[in-house]
Amino acid sequence: MPKFFVKPANIFEKEIIIDDENVNHMKNVLRLQTGDEIIINDRQGHDYKCIISAIESSKIIACINSVVDSSSEPSTEVTLFQSLIKGEKMEWVIQKAVEIGVTRIVPLCTTRCVVKLDSPKKMASKIERWNKIAESAAKQSGRGIVPEVIAPMNFKEALAFAASNELFTIIPYEKEHEKGIRQVLQNTSSTNFGLYIGPEGGFTEEEIEEAIRNHVHSVSLGNRILRSETASLVTLTNIMYEMGEMG
């Protein structure tokens, strides 16, 4: 059954109004008709089972049959602090991280980032595109929320963000040889994590030292050096697996 996301303001007692870019997709790509069943999500973890009651030029109206809590959302929350990496790689990480179950993505500007921050206007456009990729991935994977890609932060800001949100934080580091993800997770009861991933050139020694001073746990991903985009998804998947979120 097709699934779509709308803003909570578009949901009323007995009906839901769809009046965004989903209208074109529903009408001209999926060719949905009145009487068809769909699922609409409020971006807050609730799925509404609906039947399309009207299709107009700029909006679609669906009658609500029932509402349930989305069963696809993990109880484990992970904020991914992903260092800025080149072009399509960043988009690929966002897409796959949403499919795996990430809660939030924070673009991270670190010392060795090859990609530099654009002008505010260009960055706003880029964030908008990244959020569209996140929404598309959330639809495809049946998520109960749309993970948000928020404004970029520098490393100090990201450390402060994690501390203020009481995240249990992890940073993969190639010089860490004593503990992996499993050992670190065995020492916490938290279900709210922060994950720091370095850029193409990795974190500097100073950044790692600063992270450890701020109670970030360094972990090993094995004896091989992984690309930034690979490290993101490997670590995220390992966290989800160890927390029992992968079946």
N, C-alpha and C positions, 0 to 999 in steps of 0.2 A: 504494500500500500504506500503511495507516495507520501513523503513527509516534508513539511514546510515550516519555516520559522517566521513568527510575526512579533511585533512589539506588544507588550501587555495591554497598552492603550487600545489596541484593535480588537480586544476580546471583551465581549459583552455577556449578559446573562444567558442568552439563548443562541447567539450567533457570533461569528467571527468575520471581520472584513479584511480581505487581502487587497492591498492597494499599492504594492511596490513592484519591484522588478519580477517578482514571482508570477505576476499576472500574465506577462508575455510567455514565460516558460510553461505555465499551466495550459494556456490556450493554444499556443502555436507549436510547442515542442511535444508536450505530453498529450495534447488534444483532449483534455478532460472535458466532460460534459456534465450538465445538471444530473443529479442522482448518483454521481460517482462518489465513492468513499475515499477520504483522505485523512491524514493525521496532521494536526497543526500543533506546534510546540511554542510555548510562550517565552522561550529562552531562559526559563527559570526552573526547568526540570519537570514541567507538566505537559503531558500529551493529551490533546483533545481529539477524540474520534468524531469525525464530522461527515456530513453529506453536503455536497455542493447544491445550493438552492437557487442561485442566480449567477449568471455570467454577463457582466456588462463591459462596456468598452474599456474602462479604466480600473475596474475592481471586480472581485469575485466574493460572493457572500456564501458562507457555509454554516449550516445549522449544527449545533453541538448535540451529539448523542450521549457522550460520556467523557469523563476526564479521569486520568490516572497519573500517578507519579511515574516518570520515565524509569524503566527498568535497566536502561543501558548505561547509566552514569556510575562510574566507580566511586566508592566511598573514600578512596585515596585521592587527595588533591595534590597536584604538582604544578608549581610555577616554574617554567623553563626560562632561564636567563640565557638567551642564545646570542653569543657574540655575532656581530654583523659579518656575514660572509657574502660572497659574490652572487649577484643576480638570482638565477633560477635555483641555486642551492638553498638560499634562504626560504624561498617559496616552497621548495620541496620539504624542508624541515617542518615548516608550519603545517603543511597538508598532512604529513605522516604523523606528526606529534598529536594533532587533533584526532586522527583515527585511533591512535593508541590510547588516548585518554587524558591528555594534558588539560589542565584547568585554565591556565593563563600563559601567555608568551610575552616576554619582555626583551626587545632587541637591546643588545648590550654593546656599548662602545668601550673597547679595551685598548691597551697600549699598542698591541701588534695588529689591530684591525687594518686590513688593506682597504676595506670599504669605509669611507668617511661619511659623516652626516651631511645630508643635503641642506639646502635652504629650507626654512620652515614650510614654505608652500609645497616644495617637492616632497619633503618628508611627510606632510599631511596626506598628499596623494598616494605615497607609497604605503602608509599605514592603512589607508582606505582599501587599497588593493589587497594587502595582507589579510585584512579582516574579511574581505569577500572570499578569499581562498579558504580561510578558516570556516566560514559559514558553509561553503560548498562541501568541504570535507565533513563537517558536522552532519549535513543532510545525507551524504553518501553512507556514512558509518552509523547513522541512526542515533546520534548523540541526543542527550536530553537538554543540553545547553549549547550555546555557541561560545567556545573559548575566545576571549578577547586578546587581540594584539594591541598592547598599549604603547605609549610614547617611549622612545629609547631613553636609556639611562646610562650614566657612566658607572664604573665599577663601585665607587664609594656610595653612590646613590642606591645601587642595587643591593649592597650589603645592608644599608640602612632600611631599605624597603623590607627585606627579609626579616630583619630584627623586629621591626614594628609590627609585622604580621605573624610573628612567632613561628616562622618556618624552620623546620629541621633541614639544614642545608648541606649539600653534597657537592664536591668539585672533583671530577676525574683529573688525575695528575700522573704523568708518565714516570715520575720519580718516586711515586708511592709504591712500595713493594710489600708492605706488611698486611694491609687490609683491603678487602674488596667490598662490594656493596652489601653482600649478605651479612658479613661480620658487623658492619656499621649499623644496619637496620635492626639487628638483634639487640642493640643497646638503646632502643627508643620505643616508646609506645605511641609516638606521633603518627598521624595520618595526613599531615599537612607538610609537604616538602618543597624545598627550593633546590633547583639544579642549575649550576653554573657551567657553561660550556665555552671553551676558549675559541679564538679565531683560527685561521689557517696556520699562523705561526705559534699558536699556543699562548698560555698565560706567561707573563714574566715571573721571575723569582719573587720580585717585590709584591706582585699581585697575589701570588700564592701565600706568601707570608702574611699579608694583610688579611686575606681570607681566614687563615688559621687563627689569627689574633681575634677575629670576629666569630669564632666558634663554628666555622665551616669545616666539615669533615672531608678530608682528602681520601679518595679511593682509587684503587687500581682497576683498570679494565683489561688486564692481562699483559702479555709480553710484546704485543704488537702495537704500533702507533696507528691510531685511527684518525681519519679525516674528521673535521669538526662536525659535518653533517651526520657522519656515521656514529660518532661518539654520543651525539644528542639522542639518537633513537635507540642505540644499544643501552645506554644508561636508563632512559625512561622506561624501556621495556623491562629491564631488570628490576627496577623499582616496582613496577606494576605486577610482575611475576612474584616477587618475594612478598608482596602485600596481598597475594591471593586474588588479584584482579584479572588474571589471564585464563580463567577457566580451571 
